[in-house]
């Protein structure tokens, strides 16, 4: 039973609380010693734990354990994927609503040749123009198409099957930043024929600071390590393996996989309840991307004329966000909402509420009450400030 003073945590897209199974596995691994590259029995024990975790993640994705490269998280995995693909020569193609870990990596790689980067626009709901994608693939020699499966701010889902079909027909590889998707909705890499996929443990209940890059066996992609100095992870990534983090990742993957479909349905119902309460009780608010398929636990709500940062301050017992946690403190508004055609004022008046495996009905009721009160309080203050 939650007490009245407890914080309602609705910031799963920033980081999810560690699942009990992942916490237990991580702590257990931290209490042992052994470098997974050492030949003695302690090192072999660590390597065995890593191998087991690799199988757990592979089972969640339905891929081969040998197709997984462990990294420090999705940001490193995204950079590694783009770095390797761009070395093939040709253009990089992505979308205007990608996470900065993809957009900024692509811009950095093409800094000396900006025309080598193609950034596809989206419509007002956040959907890609597939005809434009296909036309661009026909007109240019594209090395890699990088499109996220689920947007981190709006939760909008992308059907990658036509993207993969068009890209492969043009000879391009496909990478997806699946950071928000993995562990939240079913994903079968035997059916989704992407060449590279990035994930991060802490988005679905694993520890922070660990993730993985899926590299499909047979992809025309020689490894291009960013970190050099050892032959770890089949030469893709030098550095002593984070055994405890990897073990936690594996445990979170197994735990999420066991309850995936049930959690998705339950969380989706809670999200719909939250949105219904806000739409009914707050005048003029609207949900971004609502007309498209979205992640079950994400809602991006705009309260026109009400600064999001002020609303967050006005509801201290609800942990939420005004956009991507990776760009917190940035003076510029959400690039995702701007790409969807929102005004700067509306982008600055948008909060993201993201639910997860531990969210309860009581959390939703308390959060809705707090958000409504927070918006009303800010509106009252603004009205008084601007009164003659």
N, C-alpha and C positions, 0 to 999 in steps of 0.2 A: 504494500500500500504506500503510495507516494504521499509525502507530507506537503503542505501548502507552500513551503519555501523552496522546494526542490525545483531545479531547472528542467523544463521540458526540452529535450534535445531533438531538434528538427534541422540538423545540419549534416545529414549522412552523406551528402554529395561532397562535403569538405573532407570528412573522415567519419567512419562508422565506429562505434564502440567495439572493442575487441570481443569476439564471441568467446564464451567460456572455454570451449574446446581449443581455440587458438591460444588463449592466454595460458592455459595449462601446458600445452605443448611447447610454447615458447619458453616459459619459465623452466620447464624440465630440461630443455636443450641448453639453456644458459647455465645450468648447474653442472654441466658436464664439460670436459676439456677435450680438445682434439681439433686439429686442422684437417679439413676434409681431403687435403692433398697429401697428408702424411701417410707413411706406409705402416706405422705401428698400429696395434689393435685399437687404440683410442682414435687415431685418424680414420681407420677403417669404419669404426662405429659412427663417426661424424658423417662419413661419406654415405653410409647406409641410410642414415636419417635423411640426408639430402636426396638420395635416390627415391626414397619412399615419398617424400614431399613432391618430387617431380611427377611421380605416378599419380598422386592425388590431384594435382593441378591438371594433368593430362586427362584424367577421367572426367573432370568437370567440363573440359573443352572438347572431349572426344577426339583427341589427337595422340600422336606418339610422344612418349616422354623425351625422346631424342630430338624432338622439334622445339624444345623449350630452352631458352637462355635466361638464367636468373640475373636480375638487375637490381638497382637500388630503388626502382619504382617505374611508373609509366613514363615519367619525363625522360629518364635515361633511355628507356626502351624506344620511345618515339624518336629521340635524337639518333639512336643507333640505326633504326630502320631507315630514316631519311638519309642519313650519312652514307649508308651502304648502297642504297638505291641510286642516289645521285651520282655516285662514282661510276655507274654504268654509262653515264652520258645521257643527255636528253633533258626534257622539261620535268619539273615537279608540278603536280596539280593537286589542289586542295580546295577547301571551301572557306567562305568568309566567317563561318561560325565555329571553326575549329578551336580547340583549346590552345592557349599560347604556347604550350609545349610542342605543338605541331607548327603553328603559324610562325612563331619566332625562330624555330629551328630551320624552317624552310627559307625564311627571309635571310637568315645568317648564311646558309649554304649558297644562296644565289646573290649575295651582296655585290659581288663583282660583275654579275650578269643578271640584273633584276628581271629582264624579259624572260628568263628561264623559269620564272614562277608564274603559274596561272592560278588565280584565286577565283573560284566560281561564286556567283551571287546566290542568294536564296530569296524566296518570296516572303510575304508578310507573316506567314505561319512558320517559316524556317525550313521550308522544303526546297530541295535542289531542283534545278532545271535540267532534267535528264537529256533533253534534246540538245541543249547547249553543251553538256558534257560530251555527248557523242560527236557533235560537230567539231569540238576542239580536239578530241582524240584523232579525228580523221585529218585535221589540218596540221597537227604538230607531232613531233616525235617525243612522246611522253614516256619517261622512264618509270614514274610511279604516280599513282593516284592514291591520295591519303584522305579518307573520309571517315569520320567518327560514326560509331553505331548508335550512340545516344548522346544528345547534347547535355553538357554538364550544368547549364543554366536553366534551360527550359524543359529538359527531359525528352525533347522531340526525338523520335526514332527514325532511322534511315534504313530503308530496304536496300541492302547492298547487292542483292542478286543482279539487278540490271546494271549496276555500276561495274561489278566484276565481269559480267559478260561483255560489256562494251570495252572495258580496259584490256582484257585478255585478247579480244579480237583484234585490238590495235597493237598488241605486243607489249603492253604496259603491265607492270606489277601493281598489286593493290595492297595497301596497308590500311588497317583500321585501328584507331584509338578506341578500344573497347573498355576503357577505364570504368565508366559508369554502368556498363552493361553486364560485365562478367560477375557472376554470383548473385544476380538479381533477376535475370530472365534466362531461360534455357538457350544454350549456344552449342551448336554441333558443327565442328570444323570439318567433318567429313561431308557436310552438305554446303556450308558456306565456304566457297573456294577462294578465300583471301590468301595472299602469300605471306603476309606479316600481320601480327596482332599484338597490341600492347595492353598490359593490365597492371593493376596496382593492388596489393593485398589489403591496404587499409580502407578501401572503398567498400569491401564486403565483410569486414569483421576480422581481418588479419592485422598484424603489426605494421606500423609505419616504417618506411625506409626499405621496402623490399617489393619487387614486382617481377615481371617476366616479359620476354619478347618471344612470341611464337614465330618461327621461321619454317615455312613448309618445306619438307624434304623435296628436293628436285627443283626448287625455285632457282631461276637463273640469277643467282645473287651470291657472288663471292663475299666472304665476310670482310668487313672494313671496321676493325675495332677503333673505338674512340679512346679507350684506356688500353695502354700497352704496357708490357712488363712481365707477362706470363702467359701460359697457354691455357688458362682456366676457361671453362665453358666452351670447349672446342675451338679456342682461339678467338671467340667473339668478344670476350670481356675479361681483361686481366684483373686480378685482385683476389685475395683470400675470400672464400665464400662466407656469407653471413648465415652461418648454420642455424642459429636460433631464429632469425627472421624467416628464413626459407621454410623451416619446420612449421612456424606459425602460419605462413602462407598456405602450406599444404593442408594443415588442420582446418583452416577457415574454408578452403575450397571444398573439402570433404563435407564439412558441416552445412555449408550453403547448398551443396548439391543435393543433400538428403531432403531438404525442405523447400527447394526452389519454387516449385509450382504453387504449393500451398501459401508460401510467404508472398509470392507475387499477387495472388488473388486477394489475400487479406490486406496487404498494404495498399493495393489499388482501391479497395473499398474505403479504407481510412482516408486516403488522399481525396477521393470524391466527396466524402463527408466534410472534410475540411474546406474544400472549395465551395461546396454548397452553403456552408455557414457564412463564409466570407462574402459571397455574392449576394446572399440574402440580407446581410446586416450592414454592408458598407456600400454607400452609393457610389456609382461610377467606376468601381474597380473592375478590372478585367484580367483574364488568364491568358498568358502568352502561349501560343502554340496549341491551344485547346482543341482545335479542329483536327489535329493530326494525332496519330498514335504516339503515346508518350510512355516513358518509364512509369511504372505504377506508383513510385514514391516521390515524385517531383512535381512541384507547382511553382510557377513564376507568376507573381501577382503584382500588377501595377495599380497604384493608388494615385491617380493624376493630381499633381500639385502638392503632394505630400512627400517630402524628402525621406528616402528609405533609411538613411543613417539616423534620422531623428526618430523614426518609428522603432528602430532596433533599440535605441537608448530608452525609449518609453516603455519597453516590455522586457525588463532585465531578466525575467524568469523564463524566457523563451530563447533558446539558442538557435538563431537562424542566420541568414546571410543576405547581403545586398548584391550578390553575384558570385563569381568564382572566387574561392578562397585564395587562389594563387595570385589574384590581382587586387587583394584587399589593400586599401590605403592608396591605391592608384588614383590620381586626380581625374582621369578620363572615365566617362561612363562605359557601360558594358558594350563591347564591340559586337557581341552577339545580337543584342536588341537593336543597335544602330543598323546592323546589316539586315535586320528584319523590317527596317523602315520606321522604327520608333524614333520619336524626337529625343533630344538630349534630356529634356525635362522629364519625359516619361521613363527613360532609362534610369535616371537618377531617383525615380519614385517607385522602383520595383524591388521587391524582396523575393528571395528564394527560400521556400520551405521544403525540406527533403526528409522523408520518412525512411524507416528501415525495420529490420527484423525485430527490434525490441520496442517499437512504438505501440502504444495502447490506445484504446478508445478514450480513456480518461485524458491522455496526452492531447488528443485532438480537440476535445471539448475545452480544455484549459488553454490550449494555444489559440484557438479561434477567439475565445473571450479576450485574451491578452492582445491579440492583433487588432481586434475591433476597438478595444479601449485605447490602444496606442495610437491608432490612426485618428480617432476622435479627439484625443488629447492634443496631438500635433496640429490638427485643423483648428482647434479652439485657440491654441497659442498663436498660430499664424494669423487668424482673423483678428485677434486682439492687437497683434503687432502692427497690422496694416490698417487698423481702424483710424478714422480721422480724429 
